[in-house]
Amino acid sequence: MRSENIQKSVIYRFRHLFVFALLIALATTLITYKFWILPNGLSAAEMASLTQSGHFSPALLLSNFSEHLDWIVDLPWTIMQWLSLQVFGISTFALRLPAVFLGILSAVGFILVLRKWFMTNVAMATAMLAITSPIFISIARSGSSSIMTVFLSVVALYAATVILYSNSDKVGLKSLLAKVSASIAMALLLYSPGGIYLAAVFVFAGLLHPKVRLLFVRTKIWKILVGIFLGIAILAPLIIGIMVQIISGD
């Protein structure tokens, strides 16, 4: 009798984790179920993505950068999809696999964000509606770059949430990784069409938040410089591509 009561108390204590785990399992099932078959045929966005990723070559990009400026748009996604095509060959499975992978990670990240933002019941209901919605599932099952924008936005949101909810007096590894992740995610967003607006929203929202401003003021100069250097390194292809276009007059 006592053991049954203990089991019931454990189940009751972790009931919310069980529900979130079930939501993740449900979203994973919906995203992965025969994604290489359904829907039949490739959409126009998938065909365009396949054309770019199928012709992509890191060697050509480095050797003839000015001749392949079109590869700069959605470059993080193109590289990821190109790697999938190299490993699994030209197939619907390889085309959509990166989106499926990022879709599952986006669902998990979105749940983690909601758990921090809202009461548990509200977070569960919101997560249920969001990650099982036809729009999200279709994006996660499509071999186009749209899911990359969703994923990077979720990463930036979760990283910012970790920073805001952390103890500002203690700078631990988790907080440091969150700051680095947020910087990388916002930098990579600039490669996506319209990503600059999302990155600007994150920056503007951060400037309005008093805790973020306080953390920035307390951050040592060398850490800020390292962050700037990291951002420039990530954005180097994009910056060079814009400069080449300006010089060439295109």
C-alpha positions as CSV (number, residue, x, y, z in Angstrom):
1,M,0.0,0.0,0.0
2,R,2.8,2.4,0.9
3,S,4.7,1.6,-2.3
4,E,1.5,2.3,-4.4
5,N,1.1,5.7,-2.6
6,I,4.8,6.5,-3.4
7,Q,4.3,5.6,-7.1
8,K,1.2,7.7,-7.3
9,S,3.0,10.6,-5.6
10,V,5.9,10.3,-8.1
11,I,3.5,10.2,-11.0
12,Y,1.6,13.2,-9.7
13,R,4.9,15.1,-9.0
14,F,6.2,14.6,-12.6
15,R,2.8,14.6,-14.4
16,H,3.7,17.8,-16.2
17,L,7.0,16.4,-17.5
18,F,5.1,13.3,-18.7
19,V,2.6,15.5,-20.6
20,F,5.4,17.5,-22.2
21,A,7.2,14.3,-23.1
22,L,4.0,13.0,-24.8
23,L,3.7,16.3,-26.7
24,I,7.3,16.0,-28.0
25,A,6.6,12.4,-28.9
26,L,3.4,13.3,-30.7
27,A,5.1,16.2,-32.7
28,T,8.0,13.9,-33.6
29,T,5.6,11.2,-34.9
30,L,3.6,13.8,-37.0
31,I,6.8,15.3,-38.4
32,T,8.7,12.0,-39.2
33,Y,5.8,9.8,-40.4
34,K,6.7,8.9,-44.0
35,F,8.1,12.4,-44.5
36,W,10.0,11.1,-47.6
37,I,6.7,10.0,-49.2
38,L,4.0,12.4,-48.1
39,P,3.0,14.7,-49.7
40,N,3.7,13.1,-53.1
41,G,5.9,15.3,-55.3
42,L,8.1,18.3,-54.5
43,S,6.8,21.8,-54.0
44,A,8.2,24.8,-55.9
45,A,10.1,25.8,-52.8
46,E,11.6,22.4,-52.4
47,M,12.6,22.3,-56.1
48,A,14.4,25.7,-55.7
49,S,16.1,24.5,-52.5
50,L,17.2,21.2,-54.2
51,T,18.6,23.1,-57.2
52,Q,20.6,25.4,-55.0
53,S,21.9,22.7,-52.6
54,G,22.4,20.2,-55.4
55,H,24.7,22.6,-57.3
56,F,26.4,23.9,-54.1
57,S,30.1,23.4,-53.7
58,P,32.3,24.8,-50.9
59,A,35.3,24.6,-53.1
60,L,33.6,26.7,-55.9
61,L,32.3,29.2,-53.4
62,L,35.8,29.8,-52.0
63,S,37.6,29.8,-55.4
64,N,34.9,31.7,-57.4
65,F,33.1,33.7,-54.8
66,S,31.9,36.5,-57.1
67,E,30.4,34.0,-59.5
68,H,28.2,32.3,-56.9
69,L,26.8,35.1,-54.8
70,D,23.3,33.5,-55.1
71,W,24.6,30.8,-52.7
72,I,24.9,33.3,-49.9
73,V,21.2,33.5,-49.5
74,D,20.1,30.8,-47.0
75,L,23.7,29.7,-46.8
76,P,23.4,27.8,-43.4
77,W,20.4,25.9,-44.7
78,T,22.1,25.2,-48.1
79,I,25.2,23.8,-46.3
80,M,23.1,21.6,-44.1
81,Q,21.0,20.2,-46.9
82,W,24.1,19.8,-49.1
83,L,25.6,17.6,-46.4
84,S,22.4,15.5,-46.3
85,L,22.5,15.1,-50.0
86,Q,26.2,14.1,-49.9
87,V,25.5,11.4,-47.3
88,F,22.2,10.0,-48.5
89,G,22.3,10.9,-52.2
90,I,19.8,12.8,-54.3
91,S,16.5,11.7,-52.8
92,T,13.3,13.0,-51.2
93,F,14.5,11.6,-47.9
94,A,17.8,13.5,-48.0
95,L,16.1,16.6,-49.2
96,R,13.6,16.7,-46.3
97,L,15.7,15.2,-43.5
98,P,17.4,18.4,-42.3
99,A,14.0,20.1,-42.0
100,V,12.6,17.2,-40.1
101,F,15.6,17.3,-37.7
102,L,15.3,21.1,-37.2
103,G,11.6,20.8,-36.8
104,I,11.9,18.3,-33.9
105,L,14.5,20.5,-32.2
106,S,12.3,23.6,-32.7
107,A,9.3,21.8,-31.1
108,V,11.5,20.9,-28.1
109,G,12.9,24.4,-27.8
110,F,9.5,26.0,-28.1
111,I,8.2,23.8,-25.2
112,L,11.2,24.8,-23.1
113,V,10.5,28.5,-23.8
114,L,6.8,28.2,-23.0
115,R,7.6,26.4,-19.7
116,K,9.6,29.4,-18.6
117,W,7.2,32.1,-19.9
118,F,3.8,30.8,-18.7
119,M,2.0,28.7,-16.1
120,T,2.3,25.0,-16.7
121,N,-1.3,24.5,-17.8
122,V,-1.1,27.4,-20.2
123,A,2.3,26.3,-21.5
124,M,0.9,22.8,-22.2
125,A,-2.2,24.1,-24.1
126,T,-0.1,26.6,-26.1
127,A,2.5,24.0,-27.0
128,M,-0.2,21.5,-28.0
129,L,-1.8,24.1,-30.4
130,A,1.5,25.3,-31.8
131,I,3.7,22.2,-32.4
132,T,0.9,20.0,-33.7
133,S,-0.6,22.7,-36.0
134,P,-0.8,21.9,-39.7
135,I,1.4,25.0,-40.5
136,F,4.3,24.0,-38.3
137,I,4.1,20.3,-39.3
138,S,4.1,21.2,-43.0
139,I,7.1,23.5,-42.6
140,A,8.9,20.8,-40.6
141,R,8.2,18.2,-43.3
142,S,9.2,20.4,-46.2
143,G,12.7,20.5,-47.7
144,S,12.8,24.3,-47.8
145,S,14.7,26.8,-45.8
146,S,11.6,28.1,-43.9
147,I,12.3,25.7,-41.0
148,M,15.8,27.2,-40.5
149,T,14.2,30.6,-39.8
150,V,11.8,29.0,-37.3
151,F,14.6,27.0,-35.6
152,L,17.0,30.0,-35.3
153,S,14.2,32.1,-33.9
154,V,13.4,29.5,-31.3
155,V,17.1,29.2,-30.4
156,A,17.4,32.9,-29.9
157,L,14.2,33.0,-27.8
158,Y,15.3,30.1,-25.6
159,A,18.8,31.6,-25.2
160,A,17.4,35.0,-24.3
161,T,15.0,33.3,-21.8
162,V,17.9,31.5,-20.1
163,I,19.8,34.8,-19.8
164,L,16.8,36.6,-18.4
165,Y,15.9,33.9,-15.8
166,S,19.5,33.3,-14.7
167,N,21.1,35.0,-11.7
168,S,22.8,38.1,-13.0
169,D,25.3,37.9,-10.1
170,K,26.6,34.5,-11.1
171,V,28.0,34.0,-14.6
172,G,28.0,30.2,-15.1
173,L,28.6,28.0,-18.1
174,K,24.9,27.8,-18.9
175,S,24.5,31.6,-19.1
176,L,27.7,31.9,-21.2
177,L,26.5,29.2,-23.6
178,A,23.1,31.0,-23.8
179,K,24.8,34.3,-24.7
180,V,26.9,32.6,-27.4
181,S,23.9,30.7,-28.8
182,A,21.8,33.9,-29.0
183,S,24.6,35.8,-30.8
184,I,25.1,32.9,-33.3
185,A,21.4,32.4,-33.9
186,M,20.8,36.1,-34.6
187,A,23.9,36.3,-36.9
188,L,22.7,33.2,-38.9
189,L,19.2,34.7,-39.2
190,L,20.7,37.5,-41.3
191,Y,21.3,34.9,-44.1
192,S,17.5,34.2,-44.3
193,P,15.3,36.5,-46.4
194,G,13.6,38.7,-43.9
195,G,15.8,37.5,-41.1
196,I,17.2,40.9,-40.6
197,Y,13.8,42.1,-39.3
198,L,13.6,39.2,-36.8
199,A,17.2,39.9,-35.6
200,A,16.3,43.6,-35.3
201,V,13.2,42.7,-33.2
202,F,15.4,40.6,-30.8
203,V,17.9,43.4,-30.4
204,F,15.3,46.1,-29.9
205,A,13.4,44.0,-27.4
206,G,16.7,43.4,-25.5
207,L,17.5,47.1,-25.4
208,L,14.1,47.8,-23.9
209,H,14.5,45.2,-21.1
210,P,16.3,46.6,-18.0
211,K,18.0,43.3,-17.1
212,V,19.5,42.9,-20.5
213,R,20.8,46.5,-20.4
214,L,22.3,45.8,-17.0
215,L,24.0,42.6,-18.1
216,F,25.5,44.4,-21.1
217,V,26.9,47.2,-18.9
218,R,28.4,44.7,-16.5
219,T,29.9,42.6,-19.3
220,K,33.7,43.0,-19.6
221,I,35.0,44.7,-22.7
222,W,37.0,41.7,-23.9
223,K,33.9,39.6,-23.9
224,I,32.1,42.1,-26.0
225,L,35.0,42.3,-28.4
226,V,35.0,38.5,-28.6
227,G,31.3,38.5,-29.4
228,I,31.8,41.1,-32.1
229,F,34.6,39.1,-33.7
230,L,32.5,36.0,-33.6
231,G,29.6,37.7,-35.2
232,I,31.9,39.2,-38.0
233,A,33.4,35.8,-38.6
234,I,30.0,34.2,-39.0
235,L,28.7,37.0,-41.3
236,A,32.0,37.2,-43.3
237,P,30.5,35.6,-46.5
238,L,27.4,37.8,-46.3
239,I,29.4,41.0,-45.8
240,I,31.9,40.1,-48.6
241,G,28.9,39.2,-50.9
242,I,27.3,42.6,-50.2
243,M,30.5,44.4,-50.8
244,V,31.1,42.6,-54.1
245,Q,27.6,43.5,-55.3
246,I,28.1,47.1,-54.4
247,I,31.5,47.3,-56.2
248,S,30.2,45.5,-59.2
249,G,27.1,47.8,-59.3
250,D,24.6,45.0,-59.3
